Amino acid sequence: MSLHHEISFSVPDRLIVRFLLLCVAAGLMLGASGLTPPPFMIVKPGEVYIEEIARLEEEFHTLTALRDEQGQTLEDLAEIDKKILNAGNRLAQALLPPNKAPERMGIPAPPPRLPVPETVKYPLPAGTQAAVPRIFLPRMPNLEALSPADRKQRFIQIVLPLILRANDEIISQRQIIDQAFSRDDTKTLKRYALKYRLDDGLVNKDQIYRELKMRVAPVPVSLALAQAAIESGWGLSRFTVEGNALYGQWVWNDKKGIKAFDASDARASVRAFPDLLASVRGYMFNLNSFQAYEGFRRLRAAYLRDQARLKQLLDQMTAYAETGADYVQVITKVITQNKLNRFNAVTLKPPLF
């Protein structure tokens, strides 16, 4: 369950809602008097109902008050935040003219930029066998005002638990595959073979199992952190802010991505995700399934036995960016300068229940 941090609605937000309501009421009164109201104050019967707006506003403020009550669980807060966002969107849609309402234009209203929550300001592990809290933020908070050093630290504190959780999910899948092989469960093996895009020519159970063992494996934490930092600009990229995209993954479907201003291919967009964890999962799935990273997967098997081979593994990342070998040098530099290798053996703290 993703941890939603507290959403803050300021006094100006409430004043804006009140102002818009006054505009609607004034539009009705001017229309009744025979005068012509300005276009933004016109209210046509059947399009906007004052009672409905009042109901939506009441729902919005009830939810925000509920969010502030003591004793809420993390799951409760996550659900309330979703309802607040939904109620706010419906209120804006009712108040704004059809050509201005974000959802009517097919453009969702951007989420508010939130401050860094206190929950992620935990001490980064000093030892290699340490554990970090199970804190999974759904989107990147506002890191712009922080100094470069503080921004890097907060970024690591936010992204590190996400990487560890995604790796744990992969390890769980690997255990299921091991059990399926030992039970001669060919159906489960073939299901994972389809998921991880194995060659259709692999029909032998032993061949499928060997290839799956190579693909369904965790990604080194230092590599995942470094690439997230590079591709997201340490959390400042508009693709990360608007689309939860940490790794700059391309997609050829505008409905699933955000257009890049300087893309070498005009058809391409940067893939957007519902939350940050989905972006990490998508990145790891790419490395574990696409043909371009076959060399990476083969060398990773050796790395998992001996982490001193990380440099050889990084050399296989040339396919990730157009700059090839230069990109590998950037990854290596980010890992070295920020001492990211210290996180390769870090784990998540066990769940509370």
Summary of the structure (lengths in Angstrom):
residues: 353
radius of gyration: 24.7
end to end distance: 12.8
largest distance: 83.3
contacts: 990
relative contact order: 0.10
helix: 59%
strand: 3%
